[in-house]
């Protein structure tokens, strides 16, 4: 998947929002991404 496709999915809420670490460092929770991949309900940290 291309970076812009991934960012578009985040923007429309199909993927969870990233966590802001130390200012401008953005990372995603593995559990949130795994929940999307497996079709399980994401935990409460999922923000659309």
NUTOR-803384 format. One line per field, with one value per residue (C-alpha): residue number from 0; residue in one letter; x, z, y. Coordinates in nm, 4 decimals, always signed. Layout:
BEGIN
k = c(NUM | ...)
r = c(A | ...)
c1 = c(X | ...)
c3 = c(Z | ...)
c2 = c(Y | ...)
//
This chain:
BEGIN
k = c(0 | 1 | 2 | 3 | 4 | 5 | 6 | 7 | 8 | 9 | 10 | 11 | 12 | 13 | 14 | 15 | 16 | 17 | 18 | 19 | 20 | 21 | 22 | 23 | 24 | 25 | 26 | 27 | 28 | 29 | 30 | 31 | 32 | 33 | 34 | 35 | 36 | 37 | 38 | 39 | 40 | 41 | 42 | 43 | 44 | 45 | 46 | 47)
r = c(X | X | X | X | X | X | X | X | X | X | X | X | X | X | X | X | X | X | X | X | X | X | X | X | X | X | X | X | X | X | X | X | X | X | X | X | X | X | X | X | X | X | X | X | X | X | X | X)
c1 = c(+0.0000 | +0.1306 | +0.1796 | -0.0864 | -0.3409 | -0.2685 | -0.3033 | -0.6312 | -0.7710 | -0.6691 | -0.8288 | -1.1653 | -1.1641 | -1.1093 | -0.7817 | -0.7084 | -0.5510 | -0.1805 | -0.0410 | +0.1698 | +0.5021 | +0.7498 | +0.5964 | +0.5890 | +0.6625 | +0.3477 | +0.3067 | +0.0159 | -0.0760 | -0.0099 | -0.3224 | -0.5397 | -0.3921 | -0.4154 | -0.7815 | -0.8491 | -0.6603 | -0.8352 | -1.1792 | -1.2053 | -1.3430 | -1.0666 | -1.0083 | -1.1169 | -0.7997 | -0.9330 | -1.0274 | -1.2017)
c3 = c(+0.0000 | -0.0868 | +0.1848 | +0.0483 | +0.0341 | +0.3978 | +0.5034 | +0.3126 | +0.4970 | +0.8282 | +0.7279 | +0.6417 | +0.9611 | +0.8052 | +0.9985 | +1.3509 | +1.4167 | +1.5013 | +1.8444 | +1.8631 | +2.0316 | +2.1186 | +1.9068 | +1.5413 | +1.5594 | +1.4651 | +1.5269 | +1.5216 | +1.7900 | +1.6599 | +1.8364 | +1.6434 | +1.3081 | +1.3895 | +1.4815 | +1.1378 | +0.9646 | +1.1565 | +1.1546 | +1.5331 | +1.7318 | +1.8126 | +2.1765 | +2.3348 | +2.2140 | +1.8550 | +1.7434 | +1.4140)
c2 = c(+0.0000 | +0.3398 | +0.5992 | +0.8324 | +0.5469 | +0.4609 | +0.8265 | +0.8584 | +0.5541 | +0.7107 | +1.0402 | +0.8808 | +0.6742 | +0.3316 | +0.3012 | +0.4240 | +0.7614 | +0.7673 | +0.8453 | +1.1612 | +1.0844 | +1.3578 | +1.6284 | +1.5351 | +1.1629 | +0.9698 | +0.5975 | +0.3534 | +0.1024 | -0.2459 | -0.3721 | -0.1250 | -0.2205 | -0.5924 | -0.5473 | -0.4002 | -0.6824 | -0.9596 | -0.8006 | -0.7936 | -0.5043 | -0.2571 | -0.1724 | +0.1559 | +0.3331 | +0.3217 | +0.6702 | +0.7194)
//
